[in-house]
Amino acid sequence: MSKKDFLTLKDFSREELLHLLNLALEYKADPSIYHDALKGRTIGMIFEKPSTRTRVSLEAAAFRLGAHAIYLSPRDTQLGRGESIEDTARVLSRYVDLITARVFDHKNLEALARHGSVPVINALSDRFHPAQVLADLMTLKEKKGDLEGLVLTFVGDGANNMAASLAIGGAILGMEVRIATPEGYQPAGDVLEFVEQNAGTLKVFHDPEEAVQGADCVYTDVWVSMGDESQKQERMAAFKPFQVNLRLFERAKDDAVFMHCLPAHRDQEVTSEVADHTRSVIFDEAENRLHTAVALYLHLLLDR
């Protein structure tokens, strides 16, 4: 069977996404059932950006399955000295069984997948962060059961990679996604088009209080992502009214959960009062990055 990549959630059907979530939940309940399932396999890990959760979860998942992970920073490869992405993809495909890549430019990820002969996992790009959203969906499934019909409100930068991936995942799985964001930070056109073509529900608000009313989940992310540092002052001013504080969080449903992909800048996009709330599930999300990484590896290397 031809190889399959995980560059965005668009790459997977509803059935495949639900299979991944159920596989992750199965592994979490009993890790022993997949012990050494990938023994003898090798995972290449290209990281152009620093990382805590993404690197450790992907590397630990490989180790738990008996695979060997090789971490590659720009200093460790010829990419840092001008070798093309295309040649790197062709070479690594001769050595490893799967490539994970955390990149600045999503186009480089697409080139890796296009020219490589092994599966490629998006470990974060400027456009999308599907691995994180897979863990978020798993966490919501744990806390809320059926995902269809849930209302998730993202408060913050509606144009960033998290908002885009949440909108796409919500459309595929039948959730209503609301994005509360200042003027000028709406989701990209291709994201809006995908949601429309898949009969999803995506609503953009400029009033965060209206957006969180009746939500099952309130989600936020940092206001200044890696690569946006030159816009820091402008962004801080624009997003200040969109801070998730206790007053805003309490406008959601009484059993609503709070989510954040981390790292969090406490008392900027979210107050510590909300981050440490009894209904905050931010560390469950972080843990589930490991279990969904296991599911991705198993699906891309064994299921197919």
VENVEN-V903377 format. One record per pair of residues at least 24 apart in sequence whose C-alpha atoms are under 7 Angstrom apart, sorted by the first residue. I is the first residue (numbers start at 0). J is the second residue. If there is no record, write none. Layout:
i: [I;I]
j: [J;J]
//
This chain:
i: [0;2;2;3;3;4;4;4;4;5;5;5;6;6;7;7;8;8;8;8;9;13;13;19;19;20;22;23;23;23;23;26;27;33;34;34;34;35;35;36;36;37;37;37;38;38;38;39;40;40;40;41;41;41;41;41;41;42;42;42;42;42;42;42;43;43;43;43;43;43;43;44;44;44;44;44;44;44;45;45;45;45;45;45;46;46;46;46;46;47;47;47;47;47;48;48;52;53;56;56;56;57;57;60;60;60;84;84;85;85;85;88;88;89;89;92;92;118;125;126;126;127;127;127;127;128;128;128;129;131;131;132;132;133;134;134;134;134;135;138;138;138;146;146;147;147;147;148;148;148;149;149;149;150;150;150;150;150;150;151;151;151;151;151;151;151;152;152;152;152;152;152;152;152;152;153;153;153;153;153;153;154;154;154;154;154;154;154;155;155;155;155;155;155;155;156;156;156;157;157;157;158;158;158;158;163;166;167;170;170;170;170;170;171;173;175;175;176;176;176;177;177;177;177;178;178;178;179;179;179;179;179;179;180;180;181;181;181;207;208;208;211;211;212;212;213;213;214;214;214;215;215;215;215;216;216;216;217;217;217;218;218;218;219;219;219;220;220;220;221;221;221;222;242;242;242;243;243;243;244;244;244;245;245;256]
j: [303;117;118;118;299;112;118;119;120;119;120;121;120;121;127;129;129;164;167;168;167;171;172;294;295;137;294;290;291;293;294;290;290;64;63;64;65;64;65;64;65;64;65;66;64;65;66;66;66;67;96;66;67;68;95;96;97;67;68;69;95;96;97;98;68;69;70;95;97;98;99;68;69;70;71;98;99;100;70;71;72;99;100;101;71;72;100;101;102;72;73;101;102;103;101;102;285;122;288;289;292;289;292;289;292;293;110;111;110;111;114;114;115;114;115;116;117;299;160;159;160;160;161;163;164;160;161;164;164;260;288;164;165;291;284;287;288;291;284;283;284;287;172;174;172;173;174;173;174;175;174;175;215;174;175;176;214;215;216;175;176;177;214;215;216;217;176;177;178;210;211;214;216;217;218;177;178;179;217;218;219;178;179;180;207;218;219;241;179;180;219;220;222;238;241;180;184;222;184;185;186;184;185;186;187;190;201;194;194;197;198;199;200;197;199;200;201;200;201;202;201;202;203;210;202;203;204;203;204;205;206;207;210;204;205;205;237;238;241;247;250;250;251;250;251;251;252;251;252;255;251;252;255;256;255;256;257;256;257;258;257;258;259;258;259;268;259;260;268;263;264;268;268;267;268;269;268;269;270;269;270;273;272;273;280]
//
